[in-house]
Structures are given as C-alpha cells and as structure tokens.
Amino acid sequence: MADALPCIVWVADLDGHVNWTNHEFGEYTGSTLKTTDDSGWQPFVHPDDAQRVAQAWTSMLASKAKLDSLVRLRNTSGEFRWFRLQARRSGGESGAGSKWYGTLSDVHERQIAFDANSHVLDALMKSYLAKPFPAVPGLRFDSLYRVANTLEKLGGDWYDTFVLPDRRVGFSIGDVCGHGVEAAVKMGEAKHALFVAACLDEATPVQVLERANEVLFLNNHHVSITTALYGVIDPARRTVTYASAGHHPPILVRAHHPAEVLPNHGFPLGVERKMPPFLREHSFSYQSGDMLVAYTDGLIEFNHDIFDGESRLLIAAADSVRHHAEHPASYIGNHVLGDTTPLDDVAVLTITYD
C-alpha cells in the first residue's frame, strides 16, 4: 500500500532512527537506507533548512507531538524541491511497539506560488494584526501570534485593542474555525465587526458580541463558527468588564498571588442569528501590578491535554509577573509551548496595569 502512494513514506523507531521507507524514497533520492546515515532522509535536506528541521525533529521526539513542517530535499539530479514533512507517533503509551510514521509530500509548485505571493499574504495578515497598541497611561499591552498552517502562513485567530469614543479601552481576542486564507478573511470580518459594534455607542460587552454576531450573518450562509472575548477597561475607575462568546476564560494574575481563571459564560458567534441568552458579563477591579491574560485554544491544546495546558498557562502567567517579564505574552507562550510546534493557531494578549 505504501509503495502505491504518490509520496515518500517512512517509519522510525522512538529514538528517531529511520529504518524503513517505501520505493518512492529511492526513486527520488537515488539512494537507499543502506547508503545513508541513521537519520534516513536528513542527509538530503537543503543546508538552509537543516537546523530548523533538526530542531523540529528533536522537539517531536521529546514532546511526542505530531510534526508538520516544510523542507527542501535533493533529488537524483541534484535539484531541491519543497516537501511537506509530517509525522505522527503510533503505538502503546509505554513505548512497546511504538513507532513514528511519516510522509514527505511534494508541494514544490504550491510553495513556489505562495512564495511568489508572499508579499500579498504578509500584507493581508499585517492589515489584520500589525497595528500599534494604543498609548494609554497606566496600561501596558503585549502580544504573541503563531500560525500553525505551515503552507499558507495565515491564521484564523486575532487580538485587538483600541480606545473607545468615551476614552475607555476596548479589547478583543477570538478564533475563527478553520485555517488558511478563508479563515483569515473570516477572522478579519469578525474582528472588524466587534470593533465597529464597540465604537457605535457605549454598548455593553454583551451588546457588542450580539451586534457583531448579527453583522456576521449579513453574509447569509458564509458564516464561520467563531469564539470571541470582548472587554472594556475603565482606567478612571480601574475596572474591567468582559463577556465571552464561547471563548476560553481569561486569566488574572495579581501581584504576589497565584494566577486565577476568571468566570466564563457564553455561546459562539456564527451559530444562530439571534444569540441564545447565555452571555454573561463579569467585572473585576485591578490594582497596580495586576495582569490580564487572554488567549486562544492553540496555546493550551498543543498536546491534546487541555488540563495540562491550562496548568502550564497558570504557572507561566504567574511567573511572568513575578519575574517582571519585559514581554509577558512571549514569555507565557515560550514557557507553555516550549519547542513544540503548535497544532493550532496561537494568539496571546496580555494587559498589565501599572
């Protein structure tokens, strides 16, 4: 069956030693495992990709998470073509009989096309995300964004911060179901709908989410399920009020205290034109040194264990405050994910109250 597939198929032991490939490997490289070293296909990797792929490979072995990356491989003519490298572990948790099963699929033409249009893709994502944080006395913002889609480098997650007409500060974060260009476009629609709904008048967070949902349904059946969190910061009163549309609850870290998961209710956008009465508003007062953390599910579901991911998040959030991290969002993301390649897009927004 493997020899009949139009891609390179390989099998490796738990330590990463590749001990079998299908015929496609020999036909492409002109070599067999007997003439390569223990790494199997890695001697054929483009020099510019070698370090990155080696790090991804090491991370895969250490975390036991699946691998999804891009790599250029040399063929019998000495030319390099782009391949999508994917691997997944299969077998018992004890390790007995476990192996890594992987594929190398030729995506050269697609990757060349994406590279040719990379400036368009970069402009698209920058238009959605790369705007400066508002300068608000007493508030510091930080963010992290990682896209899981290796090929298209586009994601469906977002974060946003803006000053409202009444000088309060609005913020949102969300996740559109899906990946790639379509999810990125839907993400832009959802983010903008929330922004406009928030700026029309002094709407409450629940009203903003309900209005945004109505706007999304103006596209009729072209609606994607979207989770979102929207909140308002009142610097004068030092309060935060927020509501969630099926999104993960925010985290609050108070100075010299453990991080805590805040209350959360809600129902996703894009499911029903009229939102069910499940949305609830929650408020809290903040003091100097406190920090709010909002995030998307890719941060805590990277290893298919949401409880472990949330535990890591709480520890990392508290540590970032204790160590006065200069960039707390990056600190949290790096300590939660480590070297693991996220399975889903990741967005983290932190708001520190000075």
Helices and strands as residue ranges (DSSP letters): G 2-4, E 8-12, E 18-21, H 23-29, G 33-35, G 42-44, H 47-63, E 67-74, E 80-90, E 99-106, H 108-116, H 118-129, E 139-146, E 157-163, E 169-176, H 180-199, H 205-216, G 217-219, E 226-234, E 239-245, E 251-253, E 260-261, E 281-285, E 291-295, G 297-299, H 306-322, H 328-337, E 346-353
